[in-house]
């Protein structure tokens, strides 16, 4: 809690319910895909849990926490990626611009060509089989029921739920 405490706004006026308990309630609801009113009373009032989640989502609290943790790892933009020998991607990444930027960085693209490409660009099928590791990451995120069923209609709350799931799954000690 000490690591993420600076991202939450300070309490003004009446002391609020323990943030640690509320965050645990938010994580419990998102992981199990519950309605907010079905949150166990041990986490506090369901209305409080819901209101804090909505407020913190709109303020971008969870997005900032995730961005800070992700900054310690690899960034998703090709220019910000750490130096690598190969980049594995699926057919959706078969584009001349991406291939050119990777070639400029001396990174080999292991991306199968799309069907509509007139001249197919060869790729290493043995290396491409390692792509399952990325698919496993998405599978772990989809273990969170509220994410894989997309209960949240608003984009900011859905993205906050993804940030919470990724933070708890990949960066917090188990």
For each residue, the residues with C-beta under 8 A, 3 or more apart:
1: 4 5 19 20 23
2: 5
3:
4: 1 7 8 65
5: 1 2 8 19
6:
7: 4 61 64 65 68
8: 4 5 19 56 61
9: 59 61
10:
11: 14 15 16
12:
13:
14: 11
15: 11
16: 11 19
17: 21 22 44 45 48
18: 21 22 44
19: 1 5 8 16 22 23
20: 1 23 24
21: 17 18 24 25 42 43 44
22: 17 18 19 25 26 43 44 48 49 52
23: 1 19 20 26 27
24: 20 21 27 28 43
25: 21 22 28 29 39 40 43 44 49
26: 22 23 29 30 49 52 53 164
27: 23 24 30 31 164 168
28: 24 25 31 32 34 39 40 43
29: 25 26 32 33 34 36 38 39 49 53 146
30: 26 27 33 144 146 147 161 164 165
31: 27 28 143 144 145 146 165 168
32: 28 29 145 146
33: 29 30 144 145 146 149 151
34: 28 29 38 39 146
35: 38
36: 29 39 46 47 49 50 53
37: 46
38: 29 34 35 46
39: 25 28 29 34 36 43 46 49
40: 25 28 43
41: 44 45
42: 21
43: 21 22 24 25 28 39 40 49
44: 17 18 21 22 25 41 48 49
45: 17 41 48 49
46: 36 37 38 39 49 50
47: 36 50 51
48: 17 22 44 45 51 52
49: 22 25 26 29 36 39 43 44 45 46 52 53
50: 36 46 47 53 54
51: 47 48 54 55
52: 22 26 48 49 55 56
53: 26 29 36 49 50 56 57 157 160
54: 50 51 57 58 157
55: 51 52 58 59
56: 8 52 53 59 61 62 160
57: 53 54 60 61 62 154 156 157 159 160
58: 54 55 156
59: 9 55 56
60: 57 63 64 156
61: 7 8 9 56 57 64 65 160
62: 56 57 65 66 160 163 164 167
63: 60 66 67 159 160 163
64: 7 60 61 67 68
65: 4 7 61 62 68 69 163 167
66: 62 63 69 70 163 166 167
67: 63 64 70 71
68: 7 64 65 71 72
69: 65 66 72 73 167 171
70: 66 67 73 75
71: 67 68 75
72: 68 69
73: 69 70
74: 80 81 82
75: 70 71 80 81
76: 80 81
77: 80 81
78: 81 98 101 102 105
79: 101
80: 74 75 76 77
81: 74 75 76 77 78 84 87 105 107
82: 74
83: 105 107
84: 81 87 107
85: 107 108
86: 107 108 109 110 124 127
87: 81 84 102 107 108 109 110 111
88: 110 111 127 128 130 131 134
89: 92 93 94 98 109 110 111 131
90: 93 111 112 131
91: 94 111 112 113 114
92: 89
93: 89 90 98 111
94: 89 91 98 99 111 112 113 114 117 121
95: 98 99
96: 99 100
97: 100 101
98: 78 89 93 94 95 101 102 109 111
99: 94 95 96 102 103 109 111 121
100: 96 97 103 104
101: 78 79 97 98 104 105
102: 78 87 98 99 105 107 108 109
103: 99 100 106 107 109
104: 100 101
105: 78 81 83 101 102
106: 103
107: 81 83 84 85 86 87 102 103
108: 85 86 87 102
109: 86 87 89 98 99 102 103 121 123
110: 86 87 88 89 123 124 127 128
111: 87 88 89 90 91 93 94 98 99 121 123
112: 90 91 94 123 128
113: 91 94 117 120 121 123
114: 91 94 117
115:
116:
117: 94 113 114 120 121
118:
119:
120: 113 117
121: 94 99 109 111 113 117
122:
123: 109 110 111 112 113 127 128
124: 86 110 127 128
125: 128 129
126: 129
127: 86 88 110 123 124 130
128: 88 110 112 123 124 125 131
129: 125 126 132
130: 88 127 133
131: 88 89 90 128 134 135
132: 129 135 136
133: 130 136 137
134: 88 131 137 138
135: 131 132 138 139
136: 132 133 139 140
137: 133 134 140 141 170
138: 134 135 141 142
139: 135 136 142 143
140: 136 137 143 169 170
141: 137 138 144 147 148 162 165 166 169
142: 138 139 147 148
143: 31 139 140 148 169
144: 30 31 33 141 147 148 161 165 169
145: 31 32 33 148 149
146: 29 30 31 32 33 34 149 151 152 161
147: 30 141 142 144 150 158 161 162 165
148: 141 142 143 144 145
149: 33 145 146
150: 147 158
151: 33 146
152: 146 157 158 161
153: 157 158
154: 57 157 158
155: 158 159
156: 57 58 60 159 160
157: 53 54 57 152 153 154 160 161
158: 147 150 152 153 154 155 161 162
159: 57 63 155 156 162 163
160: 53 56 57 61 62 63 156 157 163 164
161: 30 144 146 147 152 157 158 164 165
162: 141 147 158 159 165 166
163: 62 63 65 66 159 160 166 167
164: 26 27 30 62 160 161 167 168
165: 30 31 141 144 147 161 162 168 169
166: 66 141 162 163 169 170 171
167: 62 65 66 69 163 164 170 171 172
168: 27 31 164 165 171 172
169: 140 141 143 144 165 166 172
170: 137 140 166 167
171: 69 166 167 168
172: 167 168 169
173:
174:
